[in-house]
Amino acid sequence: MAEDATNRSCEEGLVRQAVQGDAEAFGALYGLYLDAIYKYIYYRTGNAVVAEDLTEHTFLKAWSGIGNYEQQGIRFSSWLYRIARNTVIDYYRTKREEVPFASEPPTLAKEEGLGPEALLLRREEVKELQHAISQLPEEQQQVIILRFVEGLSHRQVSEIMGKSESACRVIQHRALIALRRLFSEVK
Amino acid sequence: MSESIESILDRCLEEMEKGRSVEECLSRYPQWRDELAPILRMATRLRSAPEVEPSAAFRQRAAIRMANLVAARKEPVTKPPRLRYIDGERQGLQKRERRFAMSFVLIALLIASLVAGGGTVYASQDALPGDPLYGVKMLVEDTRLLINADEIGDAELHLEFATERLEEAATLVAQGRPDFVEDLMAEYAEEMEAALAPLADGVDDEEIDLLEGLGETLTHHQTVLARVRAQVQDRTRSAVQRAMEVCGAVSEVGEEDDGFVNPTGADPHPVGERLAQRYDVTYDEIMTWFYDGFGFGEIAWAYSISSLIEHQEVDVAYLFALREEGWGWSEIMQELGLIVRPPDDAGPPDDAGPPDDSGPPDDAGPPNDAGPPDKAGPPDEAEPPDEAGPPDDAGPPDDAGPPDDAGPPDDAGPPDDAGPPTR
């Protein structure tokens, strides 16, 4: 708990500096949230190359708009997730009909020590999960990814989605039932 | 009103996060078992999915692209000062600064590496000036300062970095590579001054903790500095000398012109309390000696020696009087028959007691600059007292008593006729 408070305090300091145009502070925030934002976008798009591209766009938009951040009244990471979500939505709206990037297998966080077969299986597991999530309505995708992939609290999910916590709980329940049904249909 | 399924699901998910099994959760809500079981298993599957992350190649490419784009919006900036040692490059000493667009890329990569457990960052920790990874090591330090938010945390980091600079200097000297030692000494001094900055306007509770750890650190610093100084020459030697002066000045924090003060400001002083308890005397008695100018390490030695001597005249007051006359602790112990004088007068053996010029051992408190300079202990640490020993008021350590194995051995008790030494 104390560690959380300390981390929060450190982050707030960095955000304050970044808002004032401190590129180095923004670099630190970029380093802190790169993996989380990438992971979120990967699960929303299912394509490692697209996820990389959109992750960069997300941070560039954040840097461009950081002067307006404090007016949003939400934590910095929630603000970043909102930008990432809009970036993904824009991507689907404008590029849907174009030839998609070649799909590359996702990079896993703990690939070291895995044999080729185990690595293949784990990558397949991720792809299967991502594919199932992508079949859900957008709101349900959001809640499933933010809650179970990113490990965020209902409080933060509700902040990102602009909904009440109880609404997020209802969406979570429906999403899990739908996801379970999708897996049952596959098997 | 009965609880909704959404809330029950949430409660179960929370409990599972704390380590409960699906079955344990289901047993608490038997009426919901059929509905909950499949979705809790689905949630477990989601949570245990392998984590994805950006590829290493993307991290590097993206950080560089981001840096360029960010820099395009800001004024051009200079090279981070701490990269000056990369590939042996040396530039003049500059102050730590925190605003380099180019360092964006490094900071971003570094933090991403720290989060992901980067091997390069780990490997850089043993790097020395001139090594390719030394820049990364400096960057790790800068980043730790950058992401630390409180003043005391900064001070502790500066103290840690000062110690690191000293160790680097000692290693370089031992390897016969003294080229960077002069710069390292200047950086050491800068780090020490930065470490003490929070104490400039008084001492609060948090700062007491910082001070309490300081005594032991300064003792270590003085020892290393003395060793380095003995092995370098000319300009580098002068730089080491300046670093020793800074270290000495730092140790004087808490001393005021109008007399000796308790450097920690703590009342009652925790070390004083512990010593009183250990030697079964009153707190006031301990603090009387303390306010007379004796450090807690000194006080611990005096009571420890006194407890070994049966002779009525050899009490603590007598031992302190000898110290004020200039006797070293090992001299006193030799005279009392607690240790045997070494045959060649080369100072006491390592395991026989404290060397005259170093006071109590490291964990017993800072040395008291005591002991006649001409009765040197081991050559490496036998610096003159005014250079090598921080004064008593440098801040007492947590454990102010001499260690069990540092005093006289069990069978080295005083001779039956042990009486007060005479000069």
Interface residues (C-beta under 8 A of the other chain):
Chain A: T6 S9 C10 E12 G13 L14 G21 D22 A23 E24 A25 F26 G27 A28 Y30 G31 L32 L34 D35 Y38 K39 Y42 Y43 A48 A51 E52 T55 E56 F59 L60 W63 P106 T107 L108 A109 K110 R122 R123 E125 V126 L129 I144 F148 V149 G151 H154 S166 R169 V170 Q172 H173 L176 I177 L179 R180 F183
Chain B: I5 E6 S7 L9 D10 P38 I39 R41 M42 A43 R45 L46 R47 A49 P50 E51 V52 E53 P54 S55 F58 R59 A62 A63 R65 M66 A67 L69 V70 A71 R73 K74 V77 R98 R99 F100 A101 S103 F104 V105 L106 I107 A108 L109 L110 I111 A112 L114 V115 A116 T143 L146 I147 N148 A149 D150
